[in-house]
Amino acid sequence: MSKPTPRMKRRRFVTLAALSGAALLTSPLSRAMAAVERARSPVEGRRRAASPAIRKEIATQEKSLRDQLKVIRGYDLPPGSPMAFAFEPRIAARKRGES
C-alpha cells in the first residue's frame, strides 16, 4: 500500500494560488487568442453542419431535459416541510504540536 502524500500547509497553498493567478494575468494567452482568431476567421472557423441524426439526438435530449425540469419545478412541497439537506462545515481536528 502506498504512503499518503503529506498535506500542504494553508499558507503555502494560498501563496501558490496567488502566484498562479498572477502568472495567468501576466503571461500571454496565446492559445486562447489563437482560438478566438480562428473563431472570428470566416474560412478557418467554419464547422461542419450537424448531421440529421445528431440534430435529432440533440432535440431528443432537449425534450428530455425540459420534461425533467417540468416535473421538478411542478413538485409541490408542503409548507414547513423539512429541508432535503443542510450544509454543516466540519472543523478539522488539529494535530498536537502544529501551530
N, C-alpha and C positions, 0 to 999 in steps of 0.2 A: 504494500500500500504506500502511496506517495505521501510525502510530508505536505501539510497545508502551507500555502505561501504566507509569509508574515504580513500582517496588516500594515497599511500605510498610515502614518500619523495624519490627523486632520489638517494641520498647518501645512504639511508638505503637499497634500492633495490640493488645497486651495491655491497654493503657490503655483503648482503645475497647471492648474486650470486657468489661472490668470495669465500665466506666460503663454499658454497655447492660444488663448483668446487674443492676446496682443500679437502673437505671431500671425494669426489669421488676418488681422486687420492690417498689418504692415506688409505682408507678402503679396505679390501679385497673384491674382486669382486667374491664372492663365487658362486652366482647363474650363472653368466656369464661363469665362469670357468667350472662349472658343465655341462653347456650346451655344451661347447667346447669339454669336455671329452666324453660326450655322442655321439657327432657327430663323434669323432675320433674312438670310440669303434665300431668294426665291428658287434657285436651282438646287443648292445643296440641302436645304432644309425640308424638301418635299418628302412626304411619307406616302407609302402605297395606300391606296384606298382599301378599307377593310372589306374582306370577302363577305358575301351574303350570310355564310354560316356564322362568322364572327359577329356580324351585326345582330343576327337572330339571338345568339347566346347572350350578348350584352343586353338586349331587350328583355330576355327571359330573366336575367339576374336583376335588372332594374325593377321588374314587376314583382319578383320575389321579395326584394328589399322593401318596396312600397307596401306589400301585404303584411310583412312582418312589423313594420313601423306602425301600420294602422292598428294591428292587434295590440301592440304595446301601448300606444297612445290611447286606445279605446278602453283599456282596463281601468275600471273604477276602483279606487281604494276607499274603504270606508273612513270617515273622519276619525282621527285619533288612532289609526292603526299603527302598529309598531314599525320602526324603520327596518329595512332589509339588512342593513349593516351599519356599523358606526366605526369610524377610524379612531383608534386609540394608540398614540405613539408609545412605544416601549422604551424605557430608559435602560441603556446598556449597563451591565454590571461592570464596575471598574476593577481592574486588576490591582493587587497590592503593589506598592512601590512605584506606580505610574502616577505622574502628576498631571 
